[in-house]
Amino acid sequence: MIDNLAATAADSLSPAQEELDPLQTHFQEGVAPDEIEQVYHLKRAQPMLQAFTALFHGSQDGVIVRLLVLRELASDTMDSAFSRADINTKFAYLIPESLETVLGRLRSHGLLAWDNPAAVYRITPLARNVLAALDTLLALGKPEEDEAEMGFLLSQVAGAQAVGGVTVDQLKHLLGRLVELHEEFRDAIASGSEFRLRASQAKWHMACDWVEKGSVILRAITSDERADSATHRAAQAIGRAQSQLLNMQGMFSRALNQIERQRVHLGQSGLSTTDIKRWLLAHDDLAGLAEDAIDRPVVPLFATPAEMIDVAETELMMERVVNVAPGALPNGEDAAMTINDNPAMQAELDDWIRRLADFASVDNFPIMAEGAPRSVPIQESLLPASFAVASYRASLLPLLGDPAEANLQGPTAELARLPVRFDSADEMVPLDDPHIAAISRATLSLNLDLPSTPESKTQDE
């Protein structure tokens, strides 16, 4: 129907009228403005748009004076009409010329109505609607109170839903703001900046508060049978956007934990680079911190003529090495002989693994009457051996039963998969050994929680 009305209006215009239409000059040739749906809706709201033009056209000072006069008159609920004498008394702090200009502008655009028989001014319903919208925007649009800037949009949706007149455009405005917040928070997480992350996290908490309030409104919209399919789709899209915002808590936590692990501390002072940056940001004039920090300018030291003469004499008296012709090759030299100790260490490790595997047999760990394996002192498995070999074996004992090492490949992983448990205590035991005087008190026992290895199954069979 809208397209038919627009087409009819476009067809009724003559070429001369199209040339006189100022709006046509903004569009491409052959495109009629009335064929665009949004232009049609905006033209229908022309009186409302003219009211905003009357208030906000011109300098910022003029806008403040017009809003001052209109809001003062509208806030007086004791009188519904104002004579010119009353207005002069109410705005005695304004000069008469400015007041006359404001009253004439408001009256010519339908915000003030002049009652000629009674010789009084009256506030029009259009003016009260405009002021109500502005008051809501001014009350809910304070950045210090609503950093997420969702309060006004949500209030419009809630008010329209309360009177049964919510529109798809209102829902799209709210959806667009949710998408913008999601992108802003995602960029803050990707930046890796701690200050930006914490500022975005504070805004995220405020946005979540609005999301909780908006969820009640969305449930009412989706359960309303009178709402059309476009309204339902917009409400569902808002619900998905809200879920994406709520799921960002884990992303913020992981990013902040990563920054916490990478934080650099300045010695034993307890201060970190974050504390220094926060302290620097608290100062407006960073250059002023350098005042009185340096007593005098830095004086560079250069070489004196005596040192320059000494260096020149050394260079002149030095015997120069004759350069070899570019095509000649240097004389060959025998490569230095190196000894690789890895095979010996590998053999020692293989021998130690076989020793522990034999040590884990049932003969060495008999099951006691109460069902628990007997513990064997650690020195019975480490000795006899030299101090170096015993130390090497003892350094490998903590790998026994290590699940992370057991999942790997190699000799140490084979050692970790042995069914032997290593337990130690914080005390020393004296030994009668030629190489080792004392050793930590520790025991080896059979680990019944681990499945038996294929080698142990073969021995059992």
Salt bridges, closest charged atoms under 4 A:
ASP34 OD1 - LYS43 NZ 2.86
GLU37 OE2 - HIS41 NE2 3.42
ASP76 OD2 - LYS90 NZ 3.34
GLU100 OE1 - ARG84 NH1 2.62
ASP115 OD2 - ARG122 NH2 3.40
ASP135 OD1 - ARG71 NH2 3.16
GLU149 OE1 - ARG177 NH2 3.93
GLU180 OE1 - ARG177 NH1 3.14
GLU184 OE2 - LYS203 NZ 2.80
GLU194 OE2 - ARG198 NE 3.22
GLU194 OE2 - ARG263 NH2 3.23
ASP224 OD1 - ARG226 NE 3.35
GLU260 OE1 - ARG263 NH2 2.46
ASP275 OD1 - ARG278 NH1 3.42
GLU315 OE1 - ARG320 NH2 3.12
GLU348 OE2 - ARG393 NE 3.43
ASP351 OD1 - ARG354 NH2 3.94
ASP351 OD2 - ARG393 NH2 3.88
ASP423 OD2 - ARG421 NE 3.47
GLU427 OE2 - ARG441 NE 3.25
